[in-house]
Amino acid sequence: MSNNILIRKIDMECALCAKNHQVEERKRITKAIIKNEEVDFEEIYYLCDNCENDENEFIPAKIMDSNLLCARNAYRKKMGLLTSSDIVGIRNKYGLTQMEMANLLGWGEATISRYESKAIQDETYDSILRLVNENPMETLKFYKRNKMKFSSLRMLEIKEKIIENLNEYGKEYLRRQELESEYVCYQDPSDYNGNQTLNIDKVESIVTYFAINISTLYKVKLMKLLWYADALNFKLYDKSMTGLVYAHMPMGALPVGHYKLLGLELINSQEEYDDNGKSSYKILPSNRIDFSILSKEELEVLSSVVKKFKAFSGQQLAEYMHREIAYQQTNEKQVIPFSLTKQLLDF
């Protein structure tokens, strides 16, 4: 156990000494076994000062349920499944109750309720939930199939909400699919993608991180920074961050599908023109990014990359990259293996 932290002191009837007095509410990181997998999770518990030290802890039933849900969510994250809060978010996105969401998908009426409170969904159900979250067109198909389970008024309200999501998120889904289509040959972890499959959410977060910390960030420089972030992460931890695949090009490493990156919804850019009419794309921060998708170690890698290259122009960074072993030992248009980044300069 570790990170034993005091949250607050509260007056309550103590479950140990049966007296009304002030007890400490605390939290700590502890372990649990969920479906034969050991996971670390944050546990809430209480301390009674009236009892011996080895018998002074207790957990009320309601808090125990919350702790168990936290442990199950830790398991979900470890296994790559949606957490209970993720499922709540998907349901709220369409303005549905738990029963309505289950009815929309043609599931048992209590299924969503169980997934949000105690049960862990299998991969098939998880895939369906991800699908309706990412692609409102699929949600519309479910609606057409199961709309008779709703009253006339709710049918109209639910349809309007789905259309609203289509207008807001449907185009983003198609843009993501366009980028993913470039990576059909890289769907398994390999030396070409840094032992990591494509993670568009991380790409968007990393781009915004760079845009926040570098005031004059343009497309050419961004593409090089992405490679350095992935390359340094691979050098340190044997895997890239994003799963992007990079090719050797005259101006340095360039991600496969780079021309589709700027089309992503959460990557803001504006076209600028110089005095000669030449255009360039300035990258702007997005205020919709949640950096919690990035680990502490990944944020440290990004900080190192910014610190080193913040003052570089795109041209200077390209020239610097030309000195890299990974660039010198590959030919033009050839994919750059991540194993070569173990010899990164000055990191």
C-alpha positions in Angstrom: 0.0 0.0 0.0 1.2 3.6 -0.6 0.1 7.2 -1.0 -1.8 7.2 2.3 -3.5 10.6 2.0 -5.9 12.4 4.4 -9.0 13.7 2.5 -10.9 15.2 5.3 -12.1 14.8 8.9 -15.8 14.2 9.4 -18.3 13.6 12.3 -20.1 10.3 11.9 -21.2 7.2 13.9 -18.1 5.0 13.9 -18.7 1.5 12.7 -15.9 0.3 15.0 -16.6 1.9 18.4 -20.3 2.7 17.8 -19.7 6.3 19.0 -20.4 9.6 17.3 -17.0 11.3 16.8 -14.6 12.7 14.3 -13.0 10.1 12.0 -10.4 10.5 9.2 -11.4 9.8 5.6 -8.3 8.7 3.7 -7.3 7.3 0.4 -4.5 5.1 -0.8 -3.4 3.1 -3.8 -3.9 -0.6 -3.1 -4.3 -3.8 -5.1 -7.2 -6.1 -6.0 -7.7 -9.2 -8.1 -10.4 -8.8 -10.8 -11.0 -11.7 -13.1 -7.7 -13.2 -12.2 -5.9 -9.9 -13.0 -4.1 -7.9 -10.4 -4.8 -4.2 -10.6 -3.9 -1.1 -8.7 -6.7 1.2 -7.7 -7.5 4.1 -5.4 -9.3 3.0 -2.2 -11.2 5.2 0.3 -11.3 4.1 3.9 -11.8 5.6 7.4 -9.7 5.6 10.6 -11.0 5.5 14.2 -8.7 7.0 16.8 -10.5 5.2 19.6 -9.3 1.8 18.4 -5.9 0.0 18.4 -3.7 0.8 15.3 -4.0 -2.6 13.8 -7.8 -2.6 14.0 -8.7 1.0 13.5 -9.8 0.9 9.8 -13.3 0.5 8.4 -15.1 1.0 5.1 -18.9 1.7 5.0 -20.9 -0.4 2.6 -21.6 2.5 0.2 -17.9 3.3 0.1 -17.0 -0.3 -0.4 -19.2 -0.4 -3.5 -17.5 2.7 -4.8 -14.1 1.2 -4.2 -15.1 -2.0 -6.0 -16.3 0.0 -9.0 -12.9 1.8 -9.0 -11.1 -1.5 -9.0 -13.3 -2.8 -11.8 -12.5 0.4 -13.8 -8.8 -0.2 -13.2 -9.3 -3.6 -14.7 -11.2 -2.2 -17.7 -8.4 0.3 -18.4 -5.8 -2.5 -18.1 -7.8 -4.6 -20.6 -8.6 -1.7 -23.0 -12.3 -1.6 -22.2 -14.5 1.4 -21.6 -14.9 2.4 -18.0 -18.2 2.9 -16.3 -17.8 6.6 -16.6 -17.1 6.3 -20.3 -20.4 4.4 -20.7 -22.2 7.1 -18.8 -20.6 9.7 -21.1 -21.8 7.8 -24.2 -25.3 7.5 -22.8 -25.4 11.2 -21.9 -24.1 12.2 -25.3 -27.5 10.9 -26.7 -29.6 12.1 -23.8 -30.7 8.6 -22.8 -31.6 6.9 -19.6 -30.0 3.6 -18.7 -33.1 1.7 -19.8 -33.4 3.8 -23.0 -29.8 3.1 -24.0 -30.3 -0.6 -23.5 -33.5 -0.5 -25.5 -31.9 1.5 -28.3 -29.2 -1.2 -28.6 -31.6 -4.1 -28.3 -30.1 -5.3 -25.0 -31.7 -6.4 -21.8 -33.3 -3.5 -19.9 -30.8 -3.7 -17.0 -27.7 -4.2 -19.0 -26.5 -0.6 -19.1 -27.4 -0.2 -15.4 -25.1 -3.1 -14.6 -22.3 -1.9 -16.7 -22.4 1.5 -15.1 -22.4 0.1 -11.5 -20.9 -3.4 -11.2 -20.7 -5.7 -14.2 -17.8 -5.6 -16.7 -18.8 -5.8 -20.3 -17.2 -8.3 -22.6 -15.3 -7.2 -25.8 -18.4 -7.7 -28.1 -20.6 -5.3 -26.0 -17.6 -2.9 -25.6 -17.1 -2.8 -29.4 -20.8 -1.9 -29.9 -20.6 0.9 -27.3 -17.5 2.3 -28.9 -19.1 2.2 -32.3 -22.2 4.2 -31.3 -19.9 6.6 -29.5 -17.6 7.2 -32.5 -20.1 6.9 -35.3 -23.6 8.4 -34.9 -24.6 6.8 -38.2 -24.4 3.4 -36.5 -26.5 4.8 -33.7 -29.1 5.9 -36.2 -29.2 2.4 -37.6 -29.9 1.0 -34.1 -32.6 3.7 -33.6 -34.4 2.7 -36.9 -34.3 -1.0 -35.8 -35.6 -0.4 -32.2 -37.5 2.9 -32.3 -40.8 1.2 -31.6 -39.7 0.6 -28.1 -40.1 4.3 -27.4 -43.1 6.6 -27.1 -43.8 8.8 -30.1 -42.5 11.9 -28.3 -39.3 10.1 -27.2 -38.8 8.8 -30.7 -38.6 12.3 -32.0 -36.4 13.6 -29.2 -33.9 10.7 -29.5 -33.8 11.1 -33.3 -33.1 14.8 -33.0 -30.3 14.1 -30.5 -28.7 11.5 -32.9 -28.9 14.0 -35.8 -27.3 16.6 -33.6 -24.4 14.3 -32.9 -24.2 13.4 -36.6 -23.7 17.1 -37.4 -21.2 17.5 -34.6 -19.2 14.3 -34.6 -20.1 12.4 -37.8 -17.6 14.3 -40.0 -14.9 13.8 -37.4 -15.5 10.0 -37.5 -15.1 10.0 -41.3 -11.8 12.0 -41.0 -10.5 9.5 -38.5 -11.4 6.7 -40.8 -9.5 8.3 -43.7 -6.4 8.5 -41.5 -6.9 4.9 -40.2 -7.2 3.7 -43.8 -3.6 4.8 -44.3 -2.6 2.4 -41.6 -4.2 -0.8 -42.7 -0.8 -2.3 -43.3 0.3 -1.4 -39.7 -2.4 -2.8 -37.6 0.0 -5.0 -35.5 2.7 -3.6 -33.3 6.1 -3.7 -35.1 9.4 -1.9 -35.6 7.7 0.3 -38.1 5.1 1.8 -35.7 7.2 1.6 -32.6 5.4 -1.4 -31.1 2.3 0.7 -30.9 -0.9 0.7 -33.0 -2.3 4.1 -34.2 -3.8 6.1 -31.4 -5.5 9.2 -32.9 -6.6 10.6 -29.5 -2.9 10.7 -28.4 -1.9 12.4 -31.7 -4.5 15.1 -31.1 -3.3 15.6 -27.5 0.3 15.7 -28.4 -0.3 18.3 -31.2 -2.2 20.5 -28.8 0.6 20.1 -26.2 3.1 21.3 -28.8 0.9 24.2 -29.9 0.4 25.4 -26.3 4.1 25.3 -25.6 5.4 26.6 -28.9 3.8 29.9 -30.0 5.0 29.7 -33.6 4.3 26.1 -34.6 3.9 25.4 -38.3 3.2 22.1 -40.1 6.8 21.3 -41.2 8.1 21.7 -37.6 5.2 19.8 -36.1 5.8 16.7 -38.3 9.4 16.6 -37.0 8.4 17.1 -33.4 6.0 14.2 -33.6 8.8 12.0 -34.8 11.1 13.1 -32.0 8.4 12.5 -29.4 7.8 9.0 -30.7 11.5 8.3 -31.2 12.5 9.5 -27.7 9.7 7.5 -26.1 10.8 4.4 -28.0 14.4 5.0 -27.0 13.4 5.2 -23.3 10.5 2.7 -23.1 10.7 0.5 -26.2 7.4 1.9 -27.6 6.3 5.0 -29.4 3.4 7.2 -28.1 1.2 7.5 -31.2 1.6 4.5 -33.4 2.4 6.8 -36.3 4.6 5.4 -39.0 7.3 7.7 -40.4 8.9 7.8 -43.9 12.3 9.2 -44.9 11.5 12.3 -46.9 13.8 15.2 -48.2 12.7 17.5 -45.3 13.1 14.8 -42.7 10.7 12.2 -41.2 7.1 12.5 -42.2 4.2 10.5 -40.8 2.3 8.3 -43.2 -1.0 10.1 -44.0 0.4 13.4 -42.8 -1.8 15.4 -45.2 -4.8 13.9 -43.4 -3.6 14.8 -39.9 -4.6 18.5 -40.1 -8.2 17.4 -41.1 -8.8 16.0 -37.6 -11.4 17.9 -35.7 -9.2 18.6 -32.6 -6.2 19.8 -34.6 -6.7 23.5 -35.2 -4.7 25.2 -38.0 -4.9 28.4 -40.0 -3.4 29.0 -43.4 -1.1 32.0 -43.6 0.6 33.7 -46.6 4.0 35.4 -46.8 4.8 38.4 -48.9 5.5 36.2 -51.9 2.1 34.5 -51.6 3.5 31.2 -50.3 1.2 29.5 -47.8 1.9 27.7 -44.6 -0.2 26.2 -41.9 0.1 27.5 -38.3 -1.0 25.0 -35.6 -3.2 26.4 -32.9 -4.1 24.9 -29.5 -7.4 23.1 -29.0 -9.3 23.8 -25.8 -11.1 20.4 -26.0 -8.1 18.2 -25.3 -7.8 16.1 -22.1 -4.2 15.5 -21.4 -5.0 12.7 -18.9 -4.7 10.3 -21.9 -0.9 11.0 -21.6 1.1 9.3 -18.9 3.5 11.1 -16.6 6.4 9.6 -18.5 5.0 10.7 -21.9 4.5 14.2 -20.7 8.1 14.3 -19.5 9.2 13.1 -23.0 7.1 15.9 -24.6 8.6 18.4 -22.2 12.2 17.3 -23.2 11.4 17.6 -26.9 9.9 21.1 -26.5 12.8 22.3 -24.4 15.3 21.1 -27.0 13.6 22.3 -30.2 11.3 25.2 -29.2 13.6 27.8 -30.8 14.3 25.8 -33.9 12.7 26.8 -37.2 11.2 24.0 -39.4 14.3 24.3 -41.7 16.7 24.1 -38.8 14.9 21.1 -37.3 15.0 19.3 -40.7 18.7 19.9 -41.0 19.3 18.6 -37.5 17.2 15.5 -38.3 19.4 14.8 -41.3 22.3 14.1 -38.8 20.3 11.3 -37.1 21.4 7.7 -37.7 17.8 6.7 -38.3 17.7 9.2 -41.2 21.1 8.4 -42.6 20.6 4.7 -42.7 17.3 4.8 -44.6 16.6 5.8 -48.2 14.1 8.3 -49.5 10.5 7.2 -49.1 11.6 4.2 -47.0 9.8 3.7 -43.6 12.2 4.5 -40.8 12.4 1.6 -38.3 12.1 2.7 -34.7 15.0 0.4 -33.7 17.3 2.9 -35.3 16.1 5.6 -32.8 18.0 3.9 -30.0 20.9 6.0 -31.3 19.1 9.4 -31.1 21.4 12.4 -31.0 21.8 14.4 -27.7 18.9 12.7 -25.8 
